[in-house]
């Protein structure tokens, strides 16, 4: 079995030569293959390397240092998934499928945006317990009109590359799911827009067209995301080697480390350190390069 290292960023011949030397010193010989072409603004290159030459944790630590020093993503994968075989791909929603934290956006409508966003950021960095912070933040939204939610969804931008990624995954029959610590009102709309298979998110309690500051059912935290991923894999009868998880916060780490390919997208420092595959320089379409696809192949399937 072979492993791979994917470089994403401003690549030039000088850096690729330098990286080749880095590989040689560690006995990780392998030809570097360019996956992007002249039409792309960000370059992606991938090299297949021998498995078992070095400890995976040591390789990841060195590559994370290179990423931080150069601004180029250096992503190490211990195994390669087969994009053409069906699989399971699960995604966090806030700051992963969309470019916002929904709780923060609702707080803006309630006039307490800064108060709640600071707590959200701390929870996503793993500094405070997610469930505790969720309950506290939601309670502050008591009395907010539910009529503002449509406008909040309309103004939220979706993550770069989401349409491309979903078109390609669905073309090859992948089962896609949203596992979100956000809310079903928003997650259901993302699911519908991109034809995703299922949604698991928190349910807002609404009475008389106002948020009560409470939720219904179990909170979707890190433990539940991991359990949901496990259940979906069992229900779909998919090989664990064909599983992808993608998220950005500390409450995503369990599922990121449970899947065969765990992608930390534009993640917080703690998550970048602890997740298998931190990626900063592309949007969601970057996952397709980690699956070994070229830009030409991606464009052919995403029109």
N, C-alpha and C positions, 0 to 999 in steps of 0.2 A: 504494500500500500504506500502511496506517495502523498506527500503534503505539498502545500503551495504557499507562496508569498506573493501578494498583490500590491503593487505600488500605484497610488492614485494622487495626481497632482501635477505640478509643473516639472515634467521630466525632460531632461536634455541628455545628449550623448555622454557628456562629462559625468553627470550623476550616475547614469546607468553603468558606466565603466567603474566608478567608485563603488557602486553597490555590488557589482560582480566581484570586485576584490574582497569585499566584506564576506560574500558567500564563500569564496575560495579559502579564506583563512579559517572558516568554520567547517570546511569539508562539505558544503552544501552546493555542490556543482549542479547546474541546470541552465538550459538555454532560456533567456528572457524573451517572451513573446509579447508583442505590442497588440493590445486588444482594440485600441481606438485608432482613428484615422484623421485625415486632414480636416474633416468636417467638425471635429470635436474641439471644444475649448479647454477641456481637461483631459490629460493623458492618463491612460491606464495600461500597465504592463504586468505580466504574470510570469512567474517562474515556478516550475515543478521541482521540488527538492526531495531528497531521500528522507524517508521516515525513520525515526529512531536514532538519528545522528547526535542530536542534542535533546536535553530536557525541554519539553514544550513551554513550560513556564519561563525558563531562561531565555528561550528564543523570543517569546512574546515581550518580555521585559526589555530586551535589547532593542526590539523593533519599535516599541512604544517610545523609547528614548530617541530613536532616530526620527520618529514621526514628530515628536515635540520639537526637536532641534531643527528639522528641515521644513516643516509644514507640509510634508508629503506623507500621506497615509501609507504605512507599511503593515499589511494585514496578513497574519499567519493563520492558515487553516490546516488542521491535522488530517482532514479528509475532504474529498471532493464529492459534492452531490451531483446527481444526474438530472439536469433541468428537463430532459425529455421523458423522464419517468415521473409518474404522479407523486405528489408529496403533500405535506402540510406546511403552511406558512402562516404564522400568527403575528399580530402587530399590536403594540400599544397604539393609542390614538393621539392623545395630546402631545404636541411637539414631535410626533413621529409621522402620523398620517396627515396631521394638520399642523400649521405653524402657530399654535396657540395653546395655552392652558385654559380650558373652558371655565373652570372655577374662577380664574382670574378675570376672564371676560365678563362673567356674571357679576363679579364684585365691582367692576367698573360701572355697570348699570346701577348697582346699589350705592355707588358713591364711596366705596371703601376699597378701591382697587389696590392702593399701595399697601394697605394693612394686610390684605390676604395674599398678594403676590409674594411678599417677603416670606410668609410661612410656606407657601407652595415651593418656592425655590429651596428653602431649607430642607423640606421633605424630599425633594427630588435629588438633593445632594446626599441624602442619607443621614442628615444630622439629627433629625427627629423622626419619631415613629409615624409611618404613613397613615395608619388607621386613626390614630389620635388626632393628627393634624387635619385629616379629612372631616372628622366629626366636628371639630372646632370651627373650621372654615365654613362648613355648610350651615352650621347654626347661625352664623353671622348674616346669612342670606335670607333669614326668615322675613316674610312679608314682601319679598321682591315679586313683582308681577310676572307671571309665566308668559305673558304676551311679549316680553322682550327677547325670548329665546330664538324666535325666528330671525330677528334682526342680527343677533349675535352670530348665528350660524352663517348668515349671508355675508357678513363682513370678514369672516375667518378665511385666510388663505390656506389652500391645501399644499402639502409638501411637494417640492419639486420631484418629478419622476414617478409620482403615484400612478398616473394613468398608464404610463409605459410599463411599469412593473406588473400591474394587475392584468393588462392585456396579454403579456407574455406568459405569466403564470397560468392564467385561465386557458390560454391556447393549449398548454401542455397538460391540462386537467388537474391543476393543483387546487387543493381545498384551502381557502383563505379565511381567516377569522380575525376579528377585532377582540382583543382582551384588554379592556380599558378600565382604569381607575376613574375615568370621566363618567359621562352620563349617557343613557340609552337614547335620549332625545336627539343627541348629536351623532352618536355612533351609528344609530339606525339609518340616518341620512347619508353618512359616508358609505355604509354598506350598500345602500340602494344605488348610489351614484356610480359605484365601481363594480357592482355585481359580485360582491364578496359573499362568502358562504354562510357565515353566522356571526353573531355579536354576543359578547358577554360584557356588560358594563353595569354601572350603578343606576338605580331607578330613583328619580327625585319624587318625593311626596308632594303633591300639589292639591290644595283645597281652596275652593272659591277663587280659582285663577291666581293663587299666590303660592309661592314656595313656603313650606312649613319650617324649613331649616332642618328637615330630617330626610332619611332615605328609607326605601323599602327593600327588604331582603338582605342578603349577605353583601358585605363590601368586597369589591374586587381589589385585593391587595396583592403583594408579591407572591405569597404562598398560594393564593387562589389561582393566580395566573399560571403558576407551574402545574397545579392540579388540573386546571382546565386543559392545558396543553396535553397532559398525559391522557386525559379522558378522550380528547378529540382523536389522538393518535390511535387509541384502542378502538374507538367507534368506527374509524375509517379503515382500520386494518393496514396502516402504512408502516413501512420499515422506519425505525428511528433514524437511520442514516439519511432519510429523506425529509428531515424536519428543519424548518427555519423559524427563528424568533427574532423580532426586531423591536427595539425600544430605546429610550434615552435616559430613564431615571433609575434611581436606586431600587424602586419597587419592581423593576424589570429584570434585575440581575439573576434571580432564580431561574426564570424561564430562558434567559439568554445562555446561561451555563448548562441548561438541561437539553437544549436543542443541538442538533448536529452542527448547525451554523447559527451562531448567536451574534447578531450585528447591533452594536451600540451606535446609533445614528446621532451625530452632533451632540454627543453625550456630555454629562457633567464629569469633572475630573475623576471623582471616585469611581464612576461607572466605566470610564475609559481604562482605568487601571485594572478593574476586576472583570470586565467582560472579555470574551474571547476575541471579538473582531470589531474594534473601534474604527469608525469611518466618519471623516469630517468633510471631505472635499467633493462629495457628490450627494445628490438626493437619493431617493429610494431606488432609482434605476441602477445605482451602484451595486446593489445586490446581484443584479444579472451578470456583472463582470466577475463577481466573486464565484459565480457558477460557471465561469469560463467562457461566457458568450462574447462575441465581438460586436462592435458598434454596427457593422453591416448586418449581422444576424438580428440584432435588437431592432434596428430600423425596419427591417422586412416584416416583422411581426407586430409592430406597434403603430402602423399607419391607420 
